[in-house]
């Protein structure tokens, strides 16, 4: 995405990376939130007049890890979705709040800087249904998770599944599938081969955390992505 113009004084006070115009928060929270509420017809919290609220904590990359990868924090965002569900002959409003911690790395093309690579950690709250924890992210196939992170790029096609590996995410073993695709870094019009690392959601405290990454294959960023997955930290929502 193209950088905005700045004055000389602004240039003196902003770093080169700061001059890169970034998109807003990754459009994942809403998609996951809709899955979170789908089919919830027998919640343990079926009675009561107030909305049933479920809020995720936050998954972010440790600063010490981040400094070794070249990625920078873009945004930590949250989104709350509401839906009325029927249970036990009653209708109850359910509110789900998800969070997305997003990191990116810029590339310089044609004398401008563009947001080229992205790493995201999506946290969604555990919902209890008849005493069982529901993992809404698990309803997505690996390919559907890949398509979520590909929303950061333009004219995407030729998504192909490749290798797999297992790594540590929040003290759990997580399977990661590597995909390749063709796409454009937004705002450049230049096509490039993309590499994606799509993790499986892991359970931590009252949440499920999903790590996702996509970057131009020329970056050879696989090891950095693995380090960031290993360096994820989770802060629970104390209001739950």
C-alpha positions in Angstrom: 0.0 0.0 0.0 1.4 3.4 -1.0 3.0 5.7 1.5 1.5 9.2 2.0 3.6 12.3 1.4 5.3 13.9 4.4 7.1 17.1 5.0 10.8 17.4 5.7 10.1 18.0 9.4 7.9 14.9 9.5 10.6 12.9 7.8 13.0 13.9 10.6 10.7 12.5 13.3 9.4 9.4 11.6 11.3 6.2 10.9 11.3 4.7 7.4 8.9 2.0 8.5 6.6 4.5 10.1 6.2 6.1 6.7 4.6 3.0 5.3 0.9 3.4 5.1 -0.8 0.3 6.6 -4.2 -1.0 6.2 -6.5 -1.2 9.2 -7.0 -4.4 11.2 -7.1 -7.7 9.4 -10.6 -8.6 8.5 -10.6 -11.9 10.5 -12.4 -11.1 13.7 -15.8 -10.8 12.0 -15.4 -14.0 10.1 -14.4 -16.0 13.1 -17.1 -14.4 15.2 -19.8 -15.5 12.8 -18.5 -19.1 13.1 -18.4 -18.7 16.8 -22.2 -18.2 17.0 -23.3 -20.5 14.2 -25.3 -23.4 15.5 -25.3 -22.3 19.2 -28.7 -23.5 20.2 -28.1 -25.1 23.6 -25.8 -22.8 25.6 -25.2 -23.5 29.2 -26.1 -19.9 29.8 -29.5 -20.3 28.2 -31.4 -18.6 31.0 -31.2 -15.0 32.2 -32.2 -11.6 30.9 -28.8 -10.1 30.3 -26.7 -10.9 27.1 -24.3 -13.8 27.5 -20.9 -12.4 26.8 -17.8 -14.2 25.8 -14.6 -12.2 25.3 -11.2 -13.4 24.1 -7.9 -12.5 25.7 -5.0 -11.3 23.5 -2.2 -13.3 21.7 0.8 -11.2 20.8 4.5 -11.9 19.9 7.0 -11.4 22.7 9.2 -8.3 22.1 12.4 -10.2 22.3 11.2 -12.5 19.5 9.9 -9.7 17.4 13.2 -7.9 17.3 14.9 -10.9 15.6 12.4 -11.2 12.8 12.1 -7.8 11.1 8.3 -7.7 11.7 6.6 -4.8 13.5 3.3 -4.5 15.3 0.6 -3.1 13.1 -2.4 -3.3 15.3 -4.2 -5.2 18.1 -7.9 -5.0 17.4 -11.1 -6.5 18.7 -14.5 -6.9 17.3 -17.8 -7.8 19.1 -20.6 -9.6 17.3 -24.1 -10.2 18.7 -26.6 -12.8 17.8 -29.9 -14.0 19.3 -30.0 -17.8 19.9 -32.8 -20.0 21.0 -32.3 -22.5 23.8 -34.7 -24.3 26.1 -37.6 -22.4 24.6 -36.0 -19.1 25.4 -34.3 -16.5 23.2 -31.0 -15.1 24.5 -28.6 -12.6 23.1 -25.0 -13.8 22.9 -22.1 -11.5 22.4 -18.7 -12.7 21.3 -15.5 -10.5 21.2 -12.5 -11.7 19.3 -9.1 -10.1 19.1 -6.5 -10.1 16.3 -2.8 -9.2 16.9 -1.3 -8.3 13.5 2.3 -7.8 12.5 3.8 -6.8 9.2 7.0 -6.3 7.2 7.4 -3.7 4.4 9.2 -3.9 1.1 10.5 -1.0 -1.0 9.4 -1.0 -4.6 9.6 1.8 -7.2 10.9 4.2 -4.5 7.9 3.6 -2.2 7.3 1.3 0.7 4.5 -1.2 0.8 3.1 -3.6 3.3 4.3 -6.9 2.0 4.1 -9.6 4.7 1.7 -10.2 7.5 1.6 -12.4 10.6 -1.6 -12.6 12.6 -2.7 -14.3 15.8 -6.5 -14.6 16.2 -7.9 -15.2 19.6 -11.5 -16.3 20.0 -13.2 -17.3 23.3 -14.2 -20.8 24.3 -18.0 -21.2 24.4 -19.5 -23.9 26.6 -22.2 -25.9 25.0 -23.8 -28.6 27.2 -20.7 -28.6 29.3 -18.4 -29.1 26.3 -15.9 -26.5 24.9 -16.8 -25.4 21.4 -13.8 -24.5 19.1 -15.4 -22.3 16.4 -12.1 -21.9 14.5 -12.0 -25.7 14.0 -15.0 -25.3 11.7 -12.8 -23.7 9.1 -10.8 -26.0 6.8 -7.1 -25.3 6.5 -7.7 -23.9 3.1 -10.4 -21.5 4.4 -8.0 -20.3 7.1 -5.5 -19.6 4.2 -8.1 -17.6 2.4 -8.5 -15.4 5.5 -4.9 -14.2 5.5 -4.9 -13.9 1.7 -7.4 -11.0 2.1 -4.3 -8.9 2.6 -3.3 -9.3 -1.1 -4.9 -8.6 -4.4 -5.7 -10.7 -7.5 -4.9 -13.9 -5.6 -5.0 -17.3 -7.4 -3.4 -20.7 -7.8 -3.6 -21.6 -4.1 -1.7 -24.9 -3.6 -1.1 -27.0 -0.5 2.5 -27.9 0.1 4.5 -29.2 3.0 3.6 -29.5 6.7 5.5 -29.2 9.9 4.8 -29.2 13.7 6.0 -26.4 16.0 5.3 -25.1 19.5 2.5 -22.5 19.9 1.7 -21.4 23.5 3.3 -24.6 24.9 1.3 -26.9 22.6 2.3 -28.8 19.5 0.6 -27.3 16.5 0.5 -28.6 13.0 1.3 -26.0 10.3 0.4 -26.3 6.6 2.5 -24.4 4.0 0.7 -23.1 0.9 1.8 -21.2 -2.1 -0.2 -18.8 -4.2 0.1 -16.1 -6.7 -1.0 -12.6 -5.8 -0.2 -8.9 -5.8 1.2 -6.8 -2.9 -1.6 -4.3 -2.5 -1.0 -1.0 -4.4 1.9 -2.3 -6.5 0.2 -4.1 -9.4 3.2 -6.4 -9.3 2.5 -10.1 -9.2 4.6 -12.3 -6.9 4.6 -15.8 -5.5 3.3 -15.9 -1.9 4.0 -18.4 0.8 1.6 -19.0 3.6 2.0 -20.8 7.0 -1.4 -21.8 8.3 -1.5 -23.1 11.9 -4.1 -25.1 13.6 -5.9 -23.4 16.6 -4.5 -24.2 20.0 -6.3 -24.1 23.3 -5.0 -21.8 26.0 -6.9 -20.9 29.2 -10.4 -19.7 28.0 -9.4 -19.1 24.4 -8.4 -20.7 21.1 -5.5 -19.0 19.3 -5.0 -19.3 15.5 -1.6 -18.3 14.0 -1.5 -17.3 10.3 1.2 -15.8 8.1 1.6 -14.8 4.4 4.6 -13.2 2.7 6.3 -13.0 -0.7 8.3 -16.2 -1.3 11.4 -14.1 -2.1 11.5 -13.1 1.6 12.3 -16.7 2.6 10.6 -15.9 5.9 9.7 -19.4 7.0 12.1 -19.4 9.9 11.0 -16.0 11.1 7.3 -17.1 11.0 8.2 -20.2 13.0 10.0 -18.0 15.6 7.0 -15.8 15.9 4.7 -18.7 16.4 7.0 -20.0 19.1 7.2 -16.5 20.6 3.4 -16.0 21.0 2.2 -15.0 24.5 -1.3 -15.0 25.7 -3.0 -12.6 28.1 -6.4 -13.8 29.3 -9.4 -11.5 29.5 -9.7 -10.8 33.2 -13.4 -9.9 32.9 -14.4 -13.4 32.0 
